[in-house]
Amino acid sequence: MKQFTKNITKTYYDQNYFNVGAKASINLGDHGENLLIILSNGQTIPSIINRTININNRYVRFYGGIEWHQFITNNYKPKSKIVFEISNRNTIKIIPNV
């Protein structure tokens, strides 16, 4: 399992999507495959890997809907860091804040 850290930008804080970044994208599946996001509180959010929205680089973006947005706004502040690990090509697990 590989861990990654990203900043919660204002955009990520205000929206219901997240770009995992270049290094994390290498470890995730193909466009259109299912993606399971496991939040640090144990809740799971089903999503889809999107590699076409970032057309220049094909880095992964996922949409988590209202559940993702609520999780982010309840647990993070803008400019804070989120740590996640990629368990397999189709699973991201959010590591609890310490």
N, C-alpha and C positions, 0 to 999 in steps of 0.2 A: 504494500500500500504506500502510495506517495502522498505527502502533504504539501499543500500550497497555501500561500497567504496573499490576500488581495485587500486593497483599500476599499472601504465603502464610500464611494464618491456620492455627491449629492444626487446624481442621476440614479445610481443604484438604490439610494435611500428612498427616493421619491417614486420609483417605478416598480414594476413586478417582474423584471428580468435581470439577468446577471451574465456578464461575459467572463468566462473562467480564465482567460489569458492564454498566451502562446504555449507555455510549458505544460499546463494542465490539458490543453486541447489535444496534444499529442497522445495522451493516454485515454482519450474517450472515443466512443464509437463513431459510426458514420452518420451523415445527415439523415434525419427521419427515424432513426432508431429510438426506442424507448429509453428514458432516463429516469431513474429513481433518485430523488433527493431525500436523504434522511437528515432531519433537523436534529439539533442537539437536545431537544426535548423529547425525542423519540417519534414525533409526528413524521409521516412520510408524504411527499408530494410527487405525484407522477408528472412527468414532463416528456418532452421530445427534444432530441439533440438537433439544434439548428446550426448548420454550417454555411448557410447562404446569406444570412443577414449581414455578416461581416465579409462582404464580397471580395475585398482585396486580399484577405489573409485566411479566410475560412475557419477562423477560430470559433470555438463553440460558444453559443449563447443558449440559455434556457429561459423559459418563461414559467414562473411559479404561481401566477395568479395572486388572488387576495391573500392566500395562506402565506406565500413567500413574503409579500409586502408587510403583512402584520408581524411575521417573525422578525424581519429586519428592523422595523420601527420599534418593536418591543425589546429588542436585545442589543441594538447597536446605535451608535450616533454617527452622523456624517464624519468622515475622515478617520474613523476607527478601522481596525483590521478584522477581517474574517479569516479563519483558518478552516480548511476543508481537506479531506483526503479522498482520493479516488480508489475505491475498493476494487472495481473492475471497470470494464469499458462502458458500463451502463449504470453505475452507481456512484453518487457523490454523498459523502457523509460530512456534515458540519461538525467541527470539533467545538465543544463548549468553551466559552470564555473562561479564563482563569482569573 
